[in-house]
Amino acid sequence: MAENVTSLFRATAAHSPSMAALTRAAGDGAGPIDFCIPVNPYFPTPGMWDEMSSRLRDIITYYPSSADTITSELCNLLQLPPQAVAMGNGSTELITWIDHLLVRESLAIPVPTFGRWTDQPMETGKRVDMFPLQESSGFALDLAQYAEFIRARGTRAAVICNPNNPDGGFLHKHAIVQFMDAMADLDLIVIDESFLEFADAEAEPSVVQEAMLRPNVIVLRSLGKNFGLHGIRFGYMVANPSLAGRVRSMLPKWNLNAFAEYVVFMLKEHGAEYAQSLQQVYRDRLDMSSQLASLPGLTVYPSQGNFLFVRLPVGAEGTVVRDRLLTEHRILVRECGNKIGSSSRFLRLVVRPQVDVRRLVSGLEQVLYGTRRGAAVPELANGTNYSSGTAAVDRLVGSTNGAGAPLAPQVQPMPVAAPMPAAAAASYDQSNGYGTPMPMPTPIPTPMPMPAPMPAAAQMPVAPAAAAAAPSPFAAPQGPTPPGVPARGGLTAAQVRGTNGLTPAPASGWPNAQAQSWPNAAGMGQTG
C-alpha cells in the first residue's frame, strides 16, 4: 500500500481510521487484511450474505420498523423482558445516554480500556477516576483493589468491561455479582459485556439476569462484534425496567436502521451457524496465541476476547511496526499508544483464520527481525504524543500523567516523590507510559497504596444465610440482597421471570432451542 496511507493514523487520534478511508487511500480498491477491527470473521454465513444482498434494494429503500418492534423481536430470541432492554445505534450511543442521564459527577474505570468510557464522561465535565491495570499482573483486574480505589476517591459510578478491551482480561460471574452487591450504594454500575460471547472460560458468564434485580446496574452488550456486522451499528443494554426505561425514553423512534431490523429477524434461523462461528473463534484464538508466542521477545497476554494484546520486543516501536506492516505487507493492526494506560509498545491483534495469521507472523518476522529471528530491529521512534481528539481529555492526561482527575475533596492529595534518578530514568524507556518522551528528572506521583489481594476464600460466593452476618470483603455498607426481596426498589427474581406484567420467560434458554440449536442466553454452548 502507498506510504501516504499511514498519515490517516495521525488524523484519527484516539481511534484507528475506518476501513473505508484506508481502502480509498490505497487507490486500488482493495483494503488490507484486518487485524484491527474486532469482528467475528465467520458470521454471517455466505448464505446469509446472499440473502441480504438479494433484499438490498428493499432494505435501503423503506423505513425500518420502530425501535420497539425490533427490540421486541430481539427479546423473543434472548428470552428477556422487553421492558428491561434498550437497543441503540451501536453501544456507543448507549454509552452517551448513560453518561448524560445517569452519571452525575464521577465515574471509575480501569485503564487501558475502550476509549469512550474515559473520553465521553470527561467531554461532559465529569470526573473520571482511572484505575491503572498493572502489566506485572498481566493487566488482570483485582476487584478488591478496584473497590478500595472507588471508596477512597468517593466515586459515584463504576464500569467493568468483561472481557476488557484491549487486553481480553476476564472476570468470573460470581466475582462480578459479589462486586455489584458490595457497591450497591453507588449511583450506577455498568458491566460492559461487549465481547463476552467470545469467552469460553465459563459456561454462562453473563450477569444480565442479576442486573435486572438491581436498581443501579446496567449490562451493555454488542451485536455488531459477535455477529460480524460492525457497520450496522446495533447493540443493547439490559437493566431493571425503570432504569432501562429512562434510557429508552430518550432514544429516537427510528434510531435503528433497516439492516439492523433485517438481521435481527433472520437470526432465529441461524442459531447453529452462529454457535459454530464462536467455537471456531475459540480454536483460532488458541492457535494464534501459540504462533505469536513463538516470536522471540514478543509477549502475548491471556485473553478471552476475539483479540490478543501483545507487547513488542525491546527496541521495536508500535507506530513503526504498524506502518511497515501496512505499507509493506497490507496488514492492518491496532497500535495502542493512544489508549490511556497503554503505550506504543503494545498492539491489539484481532483473532483471524489461520491462513491470515500465517501471513501476520511472516510480516512480523520481517519487520521485527529482518531476514532472521533472534533480535528485534532497533527502531526506536521519537515517541507519539497522546491525543484523544478531545481537548479536555488531552489537558487531563497532560496535567496528571494519565492518572485521572484530582482526588475527591475529602481525600488528601497524593504526595510527590523526589525526582527519578538518571539510572531509573533510563530503565523507564524515556517514556511516560503513553509513548510520549518524558524529560528527566521529572517528579513522579506516588501511586495510591492498594490493599492486599483478596484471599481466595473471600472470592467465593456468599451463602444467603451468612450474607447478613458476614461483612462484605469490599467493605460495602450492605450485603447481598436476600432471595425474593427487591433490591432497593428493584424487582424480585419471580417478577423478572414472568409476573407483574413482564413478558413470561424461562430462567434460561432461547425459544425453540432444541429445533434451532441457538446458543443459550449468555451466548455459550448449546441448549437442548
SVG drawing of the C-alpha trace seen along z (x, -y; Angstrom):
<svg xmlns="http://www.w3.org/2000/svg" viewBox="-49 -21 71 52">
<polyline fill="none" stroke="black" stroke-width="0.4" points="0.0,0.0 1.1,-3.6 3.1,-5.1 0.9,-8.1 -1.9,-5.9 -0.2,-5.9 -0.9,-9.7 -4.5,-8.7 -3.5,-7.4 -2.2,-10.8 -5.6,-12.4 -7.8,-9.9 -6.3,-10.5 -7.9,-8.0 -9.1,-5.5 -7.9,-3.9 -9.0,-5.2 -12.0,-3.4 -11.6,-0.6 -13.4,-2.8 -10.8,-5.5 -7.9,-3.1 -9.3,-1.5 -9.8,-4.9 -6.2,-5.9 -4.8,-2.6 -6.0,-3.8 -6.6,-0.2 -10.0,0.5 -8.6,3.2 -8.3,2.9 -5.7,4.6 -6.0,7.8 -7.8,6.6 -6.2,7.5 -7.6,4.2 -11.4,4.3 -12.6,6.9 -15.3,8.6 -16.4,12.3 -14.9,13.4 -17.2,16.5 -20.6,14.8 -22.9,14.1 -22.6,17.2 -22.2,16.9 -25.9,17.9 -26.9,15.1 -24.8,12.6 -26.6,13.8 -30.0,13.4 -29.2,9.9 -27.8,9.0 -31.0,10.2 -33.0,7.9 -30.7,4.9 -33.0,2.6 -35.9,3.1 -33.8,2.8 -32.3,-0.6 -35.5,-2.0 -38.0,-1.8 -38.2,-3.0 -37.4,-0.4 -39.9,0.6 -39.9,-1.2 -37.1,-0.5 -39.8,1.1 -40.6,3.6 -37.0,4.6 -36.3,4.7 -39.3,7.0 -38.0,9.4 -34.5,9.4 -36.0,10.1 -38.0,13.0 -34.7,14.5 -32.8,13.7 -35.7,14.6 -35.6,11.2 -38.5,8.9 -38.6,6.0 -39.2,3.6 -35.7,4.4 -33.9,3.8 -33.0,0.7 -31.4,1.0 -29.0,-1.6 -27.4,-2.5 -24.2,-0.8 -23.1,-0.5 -21.5,-4.0 -25.0,-5.6 -26.0,-3.9 -22.7,-4.9 -23.5,-8.5 -27.0,-8.4 -25.8,-6.5 -23.3,-9.4 -25.9,-12.1 -28.7,-10.6 -27.1,-8.5 -23.5,-9.7 -23.9,-12.7 -20.4,-13.7 -17.8,-11.0 -17.0,-7.6 -14.4,-5.0 -12.9,-2.9 -9.9,-0.5 -7.4,-1.5 -6.4,-0.7 -9.9,-0.2 -12.4,-1.2 -11.8,-4.9 -15.4,-6.1 -15.6,-5.1 -12.8,-7.6 -13.5,-10.3 -17.3,-10.5 -17.7,-11.5 -14.9,-14.0 -16.4,-15.6 -19.5,-16.4 -17.4,-17.7 -17.4,-14.6 -14.5,-13.5 -13.1,-10.2 -11.1,-8.2 -8.8,-5.8 -7.7,-2.7 -4.4,-1.5 -4.1,2.2 -0.6,3.4 1.5,5.1 3.3,7.0 0.0,8.9 -0.9,9.4 -3.3,6.5 -5.7,8.5 -8.3,6.5 -8.2,7.1 -11.8,6.3 -10.9,5.9 -8.3,3.2 -10.7,1.6 -13.4,1.4 -10.9,-0.2 -9.9,-2.7 -13.6,-3.6 -14.2,-4.1 -11.0,-6.2 -11.9,-8.6 -15.6,-8.8 -16.6,-7.8 -20.3,-7.5 -20.4,-5.3 -18.2,-2.4 -17.6,-0.5 -16.2,3.0 -15.5,4.3 -15.6,8.1 -13.7,9.1 -11.7,5.9 -10.6,4.2 -7.7,4.2 -6.2,6.9 -9.0,9.5 -8.9,9.9 -11.8,12.0 -13.7,12.0 -15.9,14.9 -19.6,14.3 -19.6,14.9 -16.9,12.3 -18.8,9.6 -22.0,10.4 -20.1,10.0 -18.8,6.7 -22.2,5.5 -23.6,6.3 -20.7,4.7 -21.2,1.5 -25.0,1.4 -24.8,-2.2 -23.3,-3.6 -25.4,-5.6 -24.5,-3.3 -22.6,-0.2 -22.1,0.7 -20.9,4.2 -19.8,3.9 -20.1,7.4 -19.5,6.3 -17.0,9.1 -18.4,11.7 -19.8,14.1 -16.2,14.8 -15.3,16.0 -15.1,19.8 -13.8,19.8 -17.2,20.2 -20.4,21.8 -22.8,18.9 -20.7,15.8 -23.3,13.1 -24.8,11.2 -27.9,9.9 -30.3,11.8 -28.7,10.4 -28.7,6.9 -32.5,6.8 -32.8,7.5 -30.8,4.4 -31.8,0.7 -28.3,-0.6 -26.8,2.0 -26.7,1.9 -25.3,4.6 -24.1,3.4 -23.9,5.8 -22.8,5.6 -24.3,7.2 -22.0,5.9 -18.9,7.6 -20.2,11.1 -22.4,11.1 -19.6,9.8 -21.5,6.6 -19.8,3.6 -21.2,1.4 -24.8,1.9 -24.3,0.2 -26.5,2.1 -26.2,3.1 -28.4,3.3 -28.4,2.8 -30.2,4.8 -31.2,3.3 -34.1,3.0 -37.1,1.8 -37.2,-1.5 -33.5,-2.1 -33.8,-0.8 -37.0,-2.9 -35.1,-6.1 -32.6,-5.4 -35.2,-4.1 -37.4,-7.2 -34.6,-9.4 -33.8,-7.3 -35.4,-8.3 -38.3,-6.2 -36.2,-5.1 -32.7,-5.0 -32.2,-1.5 -31.8,-1.1 -33.4,1.3 -30.3,3.5 -30.4,4.0 -34.1,5.0 -33.4,7.4 -30.6,9.1 -32.4,9.4 -35.4,11.0 -33.3,13.6 -31.2,14.7 -33.6,17.2 -33.0,19.4 -29.2,19.4 -28.5,20.3 -26.4,23.4 -24.2,21.5 -23.7,18.7 -22.7,21.2 -20.2,22.9 -18.7,19.5 -18.0,18.8 -16.4,22.3 -14.1,21.6 -13.0,18.2 -12.1,20.1 -9.9,22.5 -8.3,19.7 -7.5,17.7 -5.5,20.7 -3.7,21.3 -2.9,17.6 -1.7,17.1 0.7,20.1 2.1,18.8 2.7,15.3 4.2,16.5 6.9,18.3 8.3,15.0 11.4,14.0 10.7,11.2 7.0,10.9 4.8,11.2 1.2,12.4 -1.2,11.8 -4.1,14.2 -7.3,13.2 -11.0,14.2 -11.9,11.7 -11.6,12.2 -8.3,10.3 -4.9,10.7 -2.9,8.0 0.8,8.3 4.0,6.4 6.6,5.9 10.2,6.9 12.6,4.4 13.7,2.0 10.6,2.2 8.1,-0.8 4.5,-0.2 3.9,-3.0 6.8,-1.9 5.7,1.7 2.1,0.7 3.1,-1.5 5.5,1.1 3.0,3.9 0.5,1.8 2.7,0.4 4.9,3.4 2.5,6.3 -1.0,4.9 -1.8,5.9 -3.7,3.6 -3.0,3.8 -4.1,1.7 -1.2,-0.1 -2.2,-1.1 -0.1,-4.2 -3.2,-6.4 -5.1,-4.3 -4.9,-5.8 -2.9,-3.3 -1.1,-1.7 1.8,-2.8 3.1,-2.3 4.9,0.8 1.6,2.7 -0.5,4.0 -4.0,5.4 -4.4,8.1 -7.8,9.5 -8.3,13.2 -8.5,14.3 -8.4,17.6 -5.1,19.5 -4.2,18.5 -4.3,14.9 -2.4,15.5 0.5,17.1 0.7,14.0 0.7,11.8 3.5,13.9 5.6,13.7 5.1,10.0 6.1,9.5 9.2,11.6 10.4,9.4 9.5,6.1 10.9,7.1 13.9,9.2 14.7,8.5 15.8,11.7 16.4,13.7 14.8,14.3 16.5,13.6 16.9,9.9 14.5,7.0 15.4,4.3 16.5,1.2 13.8,-1.1 13.1,-3.5 10.9,-6.3 10.9,-9.7 7.6,-8.9 4.0,-9.6 2.2,-12.3 -1.0,-11.1 -4.1,-12.7 -7.7,-11.6 -9.1,-14.1 -10.8,-15.9 -9.1,-18.9 -10.5,-18.3 -9.1,-14.8 -5.7,-15.8 -5.4,-18.5 -6.3,-16.0 -3.8,-13.4 -1.1,-16.1 -1.7,-17.5 -1.9,-14.2 0.4,-12.0 -2.7,-9.9 -3.6,-9.2 -7.1,-10.7 -8.7,-13.8 -7.8,-15.3 -8.8,-13.4 -12.2,-13.9 -12.2,-16.8 -12.4,-14.6 -9.2,-12.8 -5.8,-14.3 -3.7,-14.9 -1.1,-12.3 2.5,-13.2 5.1,-13.7 8.2,-11.7 11.7,-13.0 12.9,-13.3 13.7,-10.0 17.4,-9.2 19.1,-9.0 19.6,-5.3 15.9,-4.7 15.0,-7.1 16.9,-5.0 15.1,-1.9 11.8,-3.7 12.4,-3.8 12.3,-7.6 8.5,-7.3 5.7,-8.4 3.8,-5.1 1.8,-6.7 4.5,-6.7 5.5,-10.4 9.1,-11.3 9.4,-12.3 12.2,-14.7 14.2,-13.6 14.3,-14.2 10.5,-14.7 8.5,-14.4 6.5,-11.2 3.3,-10.9 3.5,-8.3 1.0,-5.6 -2.0,-5.3 -1.4,-2.4 -3.5,0.6 -4.8,3.3 -3.5,6.8 -5.3,9.1 -8.5,10.6 -8.0,14.1 -9.2,16.9 -11.8,17.9 -13.3,14.4 -13.8,14.6 -16.3,17.4 -20.0,16.6 -21.5,15.7 -24.3,18.1 -27.6,16.3 -27.8,17.4 -24.4,16.0 -24.8,12.8 -26.4,10.8 -23.9,11.7 -20.6,11.7 -19.2,8.3 -18.6,7.8 -15.0,8.3 -15.3,4.9 -16.4,3.2 -19.8,2.4 -22.4,0.7 -24.9,3.5 -24.7,7.2 -26.2,9.2 -30.0,8.8 -31.7,11.9 -33.6,14.1 -37.1,12.9 -36.5,9.4 -36.4,6.4 -33.1,4.6 -33.9,1.0 -37.0,0.6 -35.9,3.3 -37.7,6.5 -37.6,9.9 -36.5,12.9 -40.0,14.1 -41.1,10.7 -38.3,10.8 -39.3,14.3 -42.8,13.5 -45.2,12.0 -46.5,8.4 -46.8,7.6 -43.4,8.7 -43.2,11.0 -43.1,14.6 -39.7,16.2 -38.0,19.4 -35.0,19.0 -32.6,19.8 -32.6,20.9 -33.8,19.4 -37.1,20.0 -37.2,23.2 -33.7,24.0 -34.0,27.7 -35.2,27.1 -32.9,24.2 -29.8,25.1 -29.4,21.5 -26.9,20.7 -28.2,20.0 -28.8,16.5 -25.2,16.0 -24.1,17.0 -22.3,20.0 -22.6,23.6 -25.9,25.3 -29.2,25.8 -31.4,28.8"/>
</svg>
